[in-house]
């Protein structure tokens, strides 16, 4: 599988970043902001007034029952129904989310998979990385051959927290629960550089921009989000932009057209900064309600069209939608409360009925009746990461909480109405499943 990866990568037409290479020379990589016209009145007719915080947003949703035990996931950049997921048990899997089936899988490590990124010009390749051990590899799936996946191991990055591939597939970078970054050559798989001491505290996430292969951003627990340019020396005191934020940063992301950057922190902390023209480090704040919780870790993303923002936090079972343009009007909420517990209750009811049917037929033994439980609730690793910003603790005393929390969010890159949320429970038997939502009339 190693030679397969090298030959596939080296045979592609690549342009190594040079000092004269600018984002304007990368047509096709950047998606401009567009208007969701199919049901635009639901937010464009706000006339400057936000919807009440308790108002629900029209949508359709469903649970991916094949996604049990998932820790992170990514929609495919061009294949509409394909999804890559990393599980808590160290397995990387490919899903057909329209059919709700797993098509391919590969055991990468025993620790949870936190880092995932598809390649853009090689649609069957991706990069995956595990927490703690930092085991990192390129993986390849063959859509014509369901089952196993090929992989090529690269140098690990200890205590990995995120990874990202640049828009021309020349490089990928890794961050971890440290103040350093790793830069890898995607053709050779070798680590080219390690940038040290870029922040004063852990870098929870880094992301390449959508349009320029050289620009990337880092979000740190030191209350700063920094933008960097690989064409310039990468030194701790010399970022292209340095944004101070209200709290520690859980994540950051570029808008689809790279005109702005979104920084998510703790509780109601969600800020947007303009990357165009004169430096403006003040940014704008989203009018989120505060829970006044130091463990309410927020995650936020732009929709594919760039005009809406989805945001959710770990102490809540709901997701809110706001306009990306200031003053960031609230468009509505989607509440997932009870979605996983209803699935669990339904599963137990089916098992109980099946056990009664077996007794009626005279089948012996209780192991057969409990087999479906093991199949549905696959045991997963419960190792905790070194930062509580990634994991949410169990409810006190092991009691069942009143609802689910949202552990991760992803918006579909080409379907502007589709997004996914990783729902998780924090009880004594934690579960996680991906829920898909399509905005619009139900």
N, C-alpha and C positions, 0 to 999 in steps of 0.2 A: 504494500500500500504506500510505502514511502516513495518509490519511484513514480508511482501513479500521480501522487500529489505534485512532485517536482516537475514532471513533464507537463502536467496540465497547467501549472502556474507559469512556467517559463515560456511556454508556447504562446501565451497571450500577448497582445499588444499593450505594453505598459509604458508609461512615461514617468521616469523617476523625478521627483520634485526638484526643481532648480530655483535659483533666486529670481528668475524671470517668469516663472510659472504663476499665474494668478487665477483667481476663482472664475474670472470671465472666460477663461479658456477651457472650462469644463462644462460645456452645454449638455443638458440632459440630466446632470446629477442633481440640480437644484429644482425644487418644486415651488412654484410661486403660490402665494396665497390665493385661494379661490373662495367663492361664496357657495354655501350649501343651498342651492336654489329650490330643491325638491320640497323642503318644508321650512323655507326661510322665515315665514311669518312667526314661527314659534320663538325666534329671538330677535329678528330684525324689526319686528313691529313693537319692540319694547318702548320706543319713543323716549329713550333716555331714562326709563324706569326699570329697575331690576325686579325680577320675580321674587315673591316672598321666599324666605329660606326653606319653609316647609313644603313648598310646591313641588310636586313630582314632574318629571320630564317624560314626555311620551317616548316609549321605546318598546322593543321586543327583546327578550333575553332567553337564554337557555344555558344549562350546565353541560360542560363536556365531561361525560361520565368516564371517558377513557383517560382522563388527565389526573387521576388520583396520585397524590404524593409529589406533585410538581412544586418546585421552588422558584423557577424563573422560566420565562418563555419569550419568544420573539416571532412575530409574523414574518413570512417570507417577503422580501422586497418586491418580487415580481409575480410569484406563483400565488394566486389569490387564496387558495384553500389550504396551503401548506403552512405548518407551524413547527418551530423547533422548541423543544422544552428540555429543561434540566431538572432532574428529580432530586429529592432529598437523599436518596440512597446512592448518588453518584452516577446515575444512568442518564445518558442523553438520548432523546427520542424524537422522532419525526411524526407529526400527526396530520391527518386529513381532517380539519376541524369541521368541514361541511358534512362529512360522513360520520364524524365522531369516532374515528378509529386510529389506532397507533399503527404505523406502517413499517417503521424501522427503529432499532434501538442499539445502544452500545454502552457497555459499562466502562466508564472513564476512571472512576475513583470510588472510594467509600464515603467521601465527604460530599455535602450538597454541592450541586452545580450552581454557581452564582453568576458566572460570566458566560454570555452567549452573544454571538454576532454573526449574521450571515455575510458572505461575500456578495458583492454587487455584480461583478462581471462573470463570475463562475457560480451559476445558480444552485449547484448541488453541493457546494462546499460551505463550511462554516467553521468558526473557532469556538471552542468551549473551554471553560476553566473551573476548577473546583476550589472551594474555600479551604482554609487551613493549610493543606498540603500544597496548594497552588498548582496542582497538576494541570497542564494546559496542552491542548492538541488541536490539530485540524481534523475535521471529520467530513466524510463524504457519504452521501446516500445516493443510491441508484433507483430512480422511480420505477424502472422496469423490473427490479429485483427486490421485492419486499423482504424485510428481515434484518440482517445485520448491516453494519456500516463499516467502511474503511476508516482508518485513522492514522495520523502521523504525530507522534509526540514531539513537543518542543521543550525548551528549557522552562522549568516551572517558575512561578512567581509566588513566593510564600505568602500566605494569608490573603489570597486574592479576594478583592471585593467587586471588581468590574473589569470588563475589557471592551474594546471598540475597534472596528476596522474602518480605515479611511475610505473615502468615496471612490477612489481609483484602485483599491485593493493592492496597494503597494506595501502598506504597513498595517500592523495592529498594535495597540498599546494596552497595558495592564496597570491597574491600580490595586492597592491592598491596604490593610490596616497598618499603614506606615506613611512616611512622608515622601516616598519615592515613586517613580513611574518606570515601567519597562517599555522600550520601543523595539519591535520585532520586524524583521524583513519577511514578508509573506512568501516570497519566492524561495528563499533558502530555509526559512523557519528558524533562523538564528536571531538571538537578541543582539541588536545593534548597539543600544545604549541603555544605560540606567541613569535617569535624571534624579538626583538626590536633593533632599531638603527643600522641596518646592513649597511646602506649607509648614506651619507651626504645629499642626495636629494631623490626625489621620485623613487621608484622601478617600472618601467613601465611594466616589464615582468619578470617572473621566469619560468624556464623549468627544469624538471627532465631529466636525461640522458636517453639514449635509452637502455643501457646495464646493468648498476648498479642501484639497487633500492635505493641506499643511496646518490648518487651524484646528485646535482642540481646546476643551475647557476642563477644568478640575473643580470639584466641589468638596470642600473640606470641613472638618469639625472646628476649624479655627475661625469660623464666622466670615470666611471669604470664599468667593468664587473667582477664579482667574482664567483668562483666555491667553493662549500661547500660540506662537507661530514657529513651526519647525525650521523655517528659513532663517530664523534669528537664534542666537545662542540661548539655550534653555537654562536660565539661572534663576535662583529663588527670588531675587529682587528685581527681575526684569521681565515680567509678563507684559503682553500687549495691553491688556486691561485687567484691572484689579477692583472687584466689586465687594464692598463690605455689606454683610447681611445681618438681619436682626438676631438670628440664632445660628447654631451649628447647621451645616448643610447636609441634608440626606441625599439629594440628587440635583442635577442640573440637566438641561437639554436646550439645544438650539431650535429656533423656529424652523419650519421647512425651508424658508428662503434665507436663513441665517441673518435676518435683520435684527433679531432680538434673542435674548437668552432668558430662560426661566430657572429660578433658583428656589427649591423647596426646602424648608427647614422643619422646625418643631411647632406643633399646634397650628396657629393661624398664620405662620410665617410663610408667605409665598410672594416673591418679588420678581418683577420683570425689568430687564435692563436693555436699553437700546444700544446696538452695536454700530450704528451708522453715524457719520458726521463727527461732530465734536464730542469728546468724551463727556458722558453724563453719568456719574456714579450714584445719583440719587434714586433713579428708577421709579417704578410705581408698585403699589401694594394692592393685593387683592382683598376685598372686604369679606374675609372669612370670619365666621363666629369662633370665638376662643373657648376652648375647654379648660384652659389654664392647667395643662398637663405637660410635664417635662418628658413624658414618654409617648406623646402623640406624634409619631414620626410621619411626616407628610411626603407624598409622592405625586408628581404632577407632570403632565405631558400636553403638547399641542396635538390637536387633531390633524389629520392628513392635509386638510385645506389651510391650516394655519390660523383660522379666524376664531377658533374655540380652544379652550383649555379644560382638560379634565383633571380633577384633583381629589385625593382621598388620603385619609390618615388612619393610623393603626388602632386608635381608640374608638373608631366609629365604624359602623356597618354600611355607610353610605358614601356615594361619590357625588361631587358637585360639578356643574358645568358653568363656566364663565366665558364672557367674550374676551378675546386676547387683547383687544384694543381698550386702553384706559377710557373710562374709569372701571372697566372690568365688571360689567353687569352680570348679575346672577341669572342664569337661564333656567335653572331647575336642578333637582336632585334625583338620584336613583338609589333606592334603599334595598340592600341585599339581606336584611335581617331575616333569619330563619331559613334561608335557601339551602344551606348545607345540612341543617338539622332536620329539615323535611326529607331530604334525600336519605339521611341516616335512619329516620323513623320508617320510611317506606321500605328500605332494605331489610330492616329487622322484621317488619310485618310480613314481607315475602318469605323470609327464612322461617318464620313461625308457621306460616301456612304450609310451606314445603315439608316441614318436619311432621306436621299433622297428617299430611298426605302419605308420607313414608310409613307412619305408624299404622294408618288404615290399610296399607298394602302389606304390612307385616315386616317391613324392613327393620333390621336390628342395628343398634349402635347409634350413639349421638354424634359421632364424629362427622357422619355424612351431613347431618343437619347444620353443623357449624362450618362446613367447608365454604359455603358462599361468603360468609363473613370474612374469612381469610383472603378470599379472592378479591373482595371489594376493598377491604381495608388492608392493603399490603403494608407490612411492617417497614418503617423507614428509619434512617438514622436520626437521632435526636441530639447530636452534638451541637452545642451552641457556638456561634461565632464570637470573636473577641469583642465585638461591639454590640451593644443593645439596640443600636439603630437599625440593625438588620433583622434581629429576631424579636418577637414580642413574648414576654413571660406568660406562663400559664396563670389562669385565674386562681386567686387565693384559695388554699384548701382543696384544690382540685375540683371545685364545683363547676358546673356547666355554665358558661356565660350566657348572657341574654341574646347574643348575636355574633355574627362573624366579623372579622376585620379584613381589610383589603391589604394584602402583602405586596402586590405589584400591579402596575398598570401598563398597558401597551395599546397604542392606537394603530390601526391598520394603515400602512403607508400609501396604499392606492385606493382603498375603499373608504371614502371620507365619512361614511356613516357608521363604520364598524369599529368597535374597540373591545378589548378584553380586560378582565380583572381577575387576579389570582386571589380567591377567597380562602381564608384559613380560619380554623377554630383554635382557641387557646385553652382547651380543657385538658383533662388527663389523658385523653386519646386524640391528639391533634390530627386533623385532616386538612387537606388542601385540594381544591379543584379550580379549574379555570371556568369562568362564566363569560359568555359572549353576549354583547349587547349591540343592537342596531337601533340608532336613533330614528325617530319618526313615528307615524301613526302605528298603533298596535293592531 
